[in-house]
């Protein structure tokens, strides 16, 4: 059975147990697919890349909120009233 792997670097669970930081470093800042019996078990994602993914997801969520409100009712206000 074939599996999609979304990284350029892979490592085995054994490699990860043997040298966790070396496994992360092998990805050179990108995620590393951790394989268990030649099947992807999970992705080891460096903190910087994880933070970037979370920020991107937050941006997508905020854009969806803004798009949903774009056609909504508008209230006229004066800057002097604020």
C-alpha positions as CSV (number, residue, x, y, z in Angstrom):
1,X,0.0,0.0,0.0
2,X,1.3,3.4,-0.9
3,X,1.1,6.5,1.4
4,X,1.5,10.2,0.6
5,X,4.4,11.7,2.5
6,X,4.4,15.5,2.6
7,X,8.1,16.1,3.4
8,X,11.4,15.7,1.7
9,X,13.0,14.1,4.8
10,X,11.9,10.9,6.5
11,X,13.2,9.0,9.5
12,X,12.2,5.9,11.4
13,X,10.8,5.8,14.9
14,X,14.0,4.1,15.9
15,X,16.1,7.0,14.5
16,X,13.9,9.4,16.4
17,X,14.4,7.5,19.7
18,X,18.1,7.2,19.2
19,X,18.8,10.9,18.4
20,X,15.7,13.1,18.6
21,X,17.5,16.4,18.1
22,X,19.6,15.0,15.3
23,X,16.4,13.8,13.6
24,X,14.8,17.3,13.8
25,X,18.1,18.9,12.6
26,X,18.2,16.6,9.6
27,X,15.1,18.4,8.3
28,X,17.0,21.6,8.1
29,X,14.1,23.7,9.5
30,X,11.4,21.7,7.7
31,X,9.1,18.9,9.0
32,X,10.4,15.3,9.1
33,X,8.0,12.4,8.4
34,X,8.4,9.7,11.1
35,X,7.8,6.3,9.7
36,X,6.7,3.2,11.6
37,X,7.1,0.0,9.5
38,X,7.6,2.2,6.4
39,X,4.3,4.0,6.9
40,X,4.0,7.6,8.0
41,X,3.1,7.7,11.7
42,X,3.4,11.4,12.3
43,X,5.3,14.5,11.4
44,X,8.0,16.1,13.6
45,X,7.6,19.8,13.0
46,X,10.2,22.4,14.3
47,X,8.8,25.1,16.5
48,X,9.3,27.9,14.0
49,X,7.4,26.0,11.2
50,X,4.6,25.1,13.6
51,X,4.2,28.7,14.6
52,X,4.1,29.7,11.0
53,X,1.4,27.1,10.3
54,X,-0.7,28.3,13.3
55,X,-0.4,31.9,12.2
56,X,-1.5,31.0,8.7
57,X,-4.5,29.1,10.0
58,X,-5.4,32.1,12.2
59,X,-5.2,34.3,9.1
60,X,-7.5,32.0,7.1
61,X,-10.0,32.0,10.0
62,X,-9.9,35.8,10.2
63,X,-10.4,36.2,6.5
64,X,-13.4,33.9,6.6
65,X,-14.9,36.1,9.4
66,X,-14.2,39.3,7.4
67,X,-15.7,37.8,4.2
68,X,-18.8,36.7,6.1
69,X,-19.2,40.2,7.5
70,X,-18.4,42.0,4.2
71,X,-22.1,42.2,3.1
72,X,-23.5,42.8,6.6
73,X,-25.3,45.9,7.9
74,X,-23.2,49.0,8.3
75,X,-23.7,51.7,10.9
76,X,-22.7,55.3,10.1
77,X,-20.6,56.9,12.8
78,X,-18.8,60.1,13.2
79,X,-15.3,60.2,14.4
80,X,-16.3,63.0,16.7
81,X,-18.9,60.6,18.4
82,X,-16.1,58.2,19.2
